[in-house]
Amino acid sequence: MEVLVTAGIRFYRPGGGAFGHLAEPPRSVFEPQGSLSAENSQRVQLINAFRRYGYLEAQLDPLGLQNVEK
């Protein structure tokens, strides 16, 4: 950090944050701990399959429009 001193007043060089201090880069909340085991990998694949194709098998009719009696 470079400081300019003039007549007893310190002037910090602009840039890099407050008073020239560089902020730490943001850290990731998720820190992977190696590769997934085979069992965990299969669980993740099953969950992704439900996310991707589950709506095709779901019988969604929240208003009951398909079962209208005449």
WOFEN-V83236 format. One record per backbone hydrogen bond with DSSP energy under -0.5 kcal/mol. CO is the residue of the C=O (numbers start at 1). NH is the residue of the N-H. E is the energy in kcal/mol with one decimal. If there is no record, write none. Layout:
BEGIN
co:CO nh:NH e:E
co:CO nh:NH e:E
END
This chain:
BEGIN
co:2 nh:13 e:-1.2
co:3 nh:5 e:-0.6
co:4 nh:6 e:-0.6
co:4 nh:11 e:-2.6
co:6 nh:9 e:-1.9
co:9 nh:6 e:-2.2
co:10 nh:12 e:-0.5
co:11 nh:4 e:-2.3
co:17 nh:20 e:-1.5
co:18 nh:21 e:-2.1
co:29 nh:31 e:-0.6
co:30 nh:32 e:-0.6
co:37 nh:41 e:-2.5
co:38 nh:42 e:-2.0
co:39 nh:43 e:-1.8
co:40 nh:44 e:-2.3
co:41 nh:45 e:-2.1
co:42 nh:46 e:-2.1
co:43 nh:47 e:-2.5
co:44 nh:48 e:-2.4
co:45 nh:49 e:-2.0
co:46 nh:50 e:-2.1
co:47 nh:51 e:-2.2
co:48 nh:52 e:-2.3
co:49 nh:53 e:-3.1
co:50 nh:54 e:-1.6
co:53 nh:56 e:-1.2
co:53 nh:57 e:-0.7
co:54 nh:57 e:-0.7
co:54 nh:58 e:-1.4
co:58 nh:60 e:-1.1
co:59 nh:61 e:-0.6
co:61 nh:64 e:-1.3
co:65 nh:68 e:-0.6
END
